[in-house]
C-alpha cells in the first residue's frame, strides 16, 4: 500500500527535525572550535613575549633607553635564541615609531620589500595596550600578533610586538566546515532511512486502516456494492451498519 499524504507529511517533518538540530549543533561546535583554536594559537608565544618585556624593563631600570637600538637588539637576540619557534619581534617607542625588528629586510624583489614595508607600517599603527595587558589580533591566512606595553617607572614608553604564522590555523578553519558536513551526512545517513521505514510501518499502517474503513463506510451506503473481503471486525461492523441504514430505502 502506498503511503498516504499524512504519512508523507509526517515523514518530511520527522526527517527535517534531526537535520535542523544536527546542523545547528554543528554550526555552534564550529564557532566554539574556531574560538578555542584561535585563542590557543594566539597565546602560543605569550610566555616569550612576557619574558622579553621583563628583560627589556630590567635593562631600562639600569639606565638604558628603549631608543638605544644596539642595546635593545642585543638584548632581544640573546633572549630570542633561548626559545624555539618561528616568530618575529618588533619594538616601537611611545609614538609608534619602529625601533627594531628581528625580521630581515628583503633584498629582492620589490614586491617583498613592499610587503615588508606594509607589515612594519601595520605594526607601528597598533595602539599600545594598557599596562600588563597582552592583546592579540589575527589576520586570517597571514599571522597572529601579540603586543604588550614596555614600562619604565610605571609609564608606558613603548611597545613590544610578537608575530607568528597563522597559515596553519587558517587552513584548519577552512577545512573544518567540509569535515563537519561529512560528519553530518554520515550521522544522518543511517537515521533518515530508519525514520522513513518506521514511520511507514507504524503511521502508514494506521492511515491505511483508516482509509480502508472510510472506503467501507462509503461502499456500505450502496446496496449494490459487494461485501468487503476484509476480516477486520470493525470493517465488518461498519459494513453491517451501513447495510442496515439503507434497508428502509430498499424496502420503500
C-alpha positions as CSV (number, residue, x, y, z in Angstrom):
1,X,0.0,0.0,0.0
2,X,1.3,3.4,-0.9
3,X,1.9,5.8,2.0
4,X,-0.9,8.4,2.3
5,X,-0.5,12.1,2.3
6,X,-0.5,12.3,6.1
7,X,2.3,9.7,6.3
8,X,4.4,11.6,3.7
9,X,4.0,14.9,5.5
10,X,4.9,13.3,8.9
11,X,8.0,11.8,7.3
12,X,9.0,15.2,6.0
13,X,8.6,16.8,9.4
14,X,10.3,13.9,11.2
15,X,13.3,14.0,8.9
16,X,13.6,17.8,8.9
17,X,13.9,18.0,12.7
18,X,17.1,16.0,13.1
19,X,18.6,17.8,10.0
20,X,17.9,21.2,11.6
21,X,19.0,20.1,15.1
22,X,22.3,18.5,13.9
23,X,23.1,21.4,11.6
24,X,22.6,23.9,14.4
25,X,24.8,21.8,16.7
26,X,27.5,21.5,14.0
27,X,27.4,25.3,13.5
28,X,27.7,26.0,17.2
29,X,30.5,23.5,17.5
30,X,32.4,25.1,14.6
31,X,32.1,28.5,16.3
32,X,33.4,27.0,19.6
33,X,36.2,25.2,17.8
34,X,37.2,28.4,15.9
35,X,37.3,30.4,19.2
36,X,39.3,27.8,21.0
37,X,41.7,27.3,18.1
38,X,42.4,30.9,17.5
39,X,42.8,31.8,21.2
40,X,45.2,28.9,21.9
41,X,47.2,29.6,18.8
42,X,47.3,33.3,19.5
43,X,48.7,32.7,23.0
44,X,51.3,30.2,21.8
45,X,54.2,32.6,22.4
46,X,52.8,34.8,25.3
47,X,55.4,33.4,27.6
48,X,58.2,34.5,25.2
49,X,56.6,38.0,25.0
50,X,56.3,38.4,28.7
51,X,59.9,37.2,29.3
52,X,61.2,39.7,26.7
53,X,59.3,42.6,28.2
54,X,60.6,41.8,31.6
55,X,64.2,41.7,30.3
56,X,63.7,45.0,28.5
57,X,62.2,46.7,31.5
58,X,65.0,45.4,33.7
59,X,67.5,47.0,31.3
60,X,65.6,50.2,31.3
61,X,65.9,50.3,35.1
62,X,69.7,50.1,34.7
63,X,69.7,53.4,32.8
64,X,69.3,52.3,29.2
65,X,66.7,53.8,26.9
66,X,64.3,52.0,24.6
67,X,65.7,54.1,21.8
68,X,69.2,52.6,22.2
69,X,68.8,50.4,19.3
70,X,72.0,48.5,19.7
71,X,71.3,47.6,23.3
72,X,67.7,46.6,22.5
73,X,68.9,44.5,19.6
74,X,71.5,42.6,21.6
75,X,69.0,42.0,24.4
76,X,66.3,40.7,22.1
77,X,68.7,38.5,20.1
78,X,70.1,37.0,23.3
79,X,66.6,36.3,24.7
80,X,65.1,35.0,21.4
81,X,67.9,32.5,21.0
82,X,66.6,30.7,24.1
83,X,63.3,29.8,22.5
84,X,62.2,27.6,19.7
85,X,59.7,28.6,17.0
86,X,59.2,30.8,14.0
87,X,58.3,34.3,15.2
88,X,59.3,37.9,14.7
89,X,59.8,40.6,17.3
90,X,59.1,44.3,16.8
91,X,59.9,47.2,19.2
92,X,58.3,50.6,18.9
93,X,58.6,53.7,21.0
94,X,55.8,55.5,22.7
95,X,54.9,57.4,19.5
96,X,54.7,54.2,17.4
97,X,58.0,54.6,15.6
98,X,59.5,51.2,14.8
99,X,62.9,51.0,16.6
100,X,63.8,47.4,16.0
101,X,62.6,44.2,14.2
102,X,64.1,40.7,14.0
103,X,62.6,40.3,10.5
104,X,65.4,40.6,7.9
105,X,65.0,43.2,5.2
106,X,64.3,41.5,1.8
107,X,66.8,42.4,-0.8
108,X,64.7,41.5,-3.9
109,X,62.1,41.5,-5.4
110,X,60.3,44.8,-4.9
111,X,57.1,43.0,-4.1
112,X,58.7,41.5,-1.0
113,X,60.0,45.0,0.0
114,X,56.6,46.4,-0.4
115,X,55.1,43.6,1.7
116,X,57.7,44.1,4.5
117,X,57.1,47.9,4.5
118,X,53.3,47.3,4.7
119,X,53.9,44.9,7.7
120,X,56.2,47.4,9.5
121,X,53.6,50.1,8.9
122,X,50.9,47.9,10.3
123,X,52.9,47.2,13.4
124,X,53.6,50.8,14.1
125,X,49.9,51.7,13.7
126,X,48.9,49.3,16.6
127,X,47.7,51.0,19.7
128,X,49.8,50.4,22.8
129,X,47.8,48.2,25.2
130,X,47.2,49.0,28.9
131,X,50.0,48.2,31.3
132,X,50.1,44.4,32.0
133,X,47.7,43.5,29.1
134,X,48.6,41.3,26.2
135,X,46.4,42.0,23.1
136,X,46.0,39.6,20.3
137,X,45.0,40.1,16.7
138,X,44.6,37.5,13.9
139,X,44.9,38.2,10.2
140,X,43.3,35.0,8.6
141,X,45.8,33.4,6.3
142,X,48.7,35.5,7.4
143,X,49.7,35.8,11.0
144,X,48.9,36.2,14.7
145,X,50.1,39.3,16.5
146,X,50.5,39.7,20.3
147,X,51.6,43.0,21.8
148,X,52.2,44.5,25.2
149,X,53.4,47.7,26.7
150,X,57.0,48.3,27.8
151,X,57.0,50.1,31.1
152,X,59.6,52.4,32.7
153,X,59.0,53.8,36.2
154,X,55.3,52.9,35.8
155,X,54.9,54.8,32.5
156,X,54.5,53.0,29.1
157,X,57.5,54.1,26.9
158,X,57.0,51.8,24.0
159,X,55.5,48.5,22.8
160,X,56.8,45.0,22.2
161,X,55.1,43.1,19.4
162,X,55.5,39.4,18.6
163,X,54.1,37.9,15.4
164,X,53.9,34.3,14.2
165,X,52.5,32.5,11.3
166,X,48.7,31.8,11.2
167,X,48.5,29.9,8.0
168,X,48.1,26.5,9.6
169,X,45.2,27.8,11.7
170,X,43.6,29.4,8.6
171,X,43.9,26.1,6.7
172,X,42.3,24.2,9.6
173,X,39.4,26.7,9.8
174,X,38.9,26.4,6.0
175,X,38.8,22.6,6.1
176,X,36.6,22.3,9.2
177,X,33.2,23.1,7.5
178,X,33.7,20.3,5.0
179,X,34.7,17.9,7.7
180,X,31.6,18.9,9.7
181,X,29.4,18.5,6.6
182,X,30.8,14.9,6.0
183,X,30.2,14.1,9.7
184,X,26.6,15.5,9.5
185,X,25.9,13.5,6.4
186,X,27.4,10.3,7.9
187,X,25.3,10.7,11.1
188,X,22.1,11.3,9.1
189,X,22.7,8.5,6.5
190,X,21.6,5.7,8.8
191,X,19.0,7.7,10.7
192,X,16.8,9.0,7.8
193,X,16.1,5.6,6.3
194,X,15.2,4.2,9.7
195,X,12.8,7.1,10.4
196,X,11.2,6.6,7.0
197,X,10.7,2.9,7.4
198,X,9.5,3.2,11.0
199,X,7.0,5.9,10.1
200,X,5.7,4.0,7.1
201,X,5.4,0.8,9.2
202,X,3.5,2.5,12.0
203,X,1.7,5.6,10.7
204,X,1.3,4.2,7.2
205,X,-0.5,1.1,8.6
206,X,-2.8,3.2,10.8
207,X,-3.6,5.6,7.9
208,X,-4.2,2.6,5.6
209,X,-6.7,1.1,8.1
210,X,-8.4,4.5,8.4
211,X,-8.6,4.8,4.6
212,X,-10.0,1.2,4.3
213,X,-12.7,1.8,6.9
214,X,-13.6,5.2,5.3
215,X,-13.9,3.4,2.0
216,X,-16.1,0.7,3.6
217,X,-18.4,3.4,5.0
218,X,-18.9,4.9,1.6
219,X,-19.5,1.5,-0.1
220,X,-21.9,0.4,2.7
221,X,-24.3,3.0,1.6
222,X,-24.5,1.4,-1.8
223,X,-27.0,-1.5,-1.8
224,X,-25.4,-3.0,-4.9
225,X,-21.8,-3.0,-3.5
226,X,-20.4,-6.4,-2.8
227,X,-19.5,-7.3,0.8
228,X,-15.9,-6.5,1.7
229,X,-13.4,-9.3,1.9
230,X,-11.6,-7.8,4.9
231,X,-11.6,-9.9,8.1
232,X,-11.3,-6.8,10.2
233,X,-14.1,-6.9,12.7
234,X,-14.5,-3.1,12.6
235,X,-14.8,-3.2,8.8
236,X,-17.4,-5.9,9.0
237,X,-19.3,-3.9,11.7
238,X,-19.2,-0.8,9.6
239,X,-20.5,-2.7,6.6
240,X,-23.4,-4.2,8.5
241,X,-24.4,-0.8,10.0
242,X,-24.3,0.7,6.5
243,X,-26.4,-2.0,5.1
244,X,-29.0,-1.7,7.9
245,X,-29.1,2.0,7.2
246,X,-30.0,1.6,3.6
247,X,-32.6,-1.2,4.2
248,X,-35.5,1.2,4.8
249,X,-34.7,2.8,1.4
250,X,-34.8,-0.6,-0.3
251,X,-38.0,-1.6,1.4
252,X,-39.7,1.7,0.3
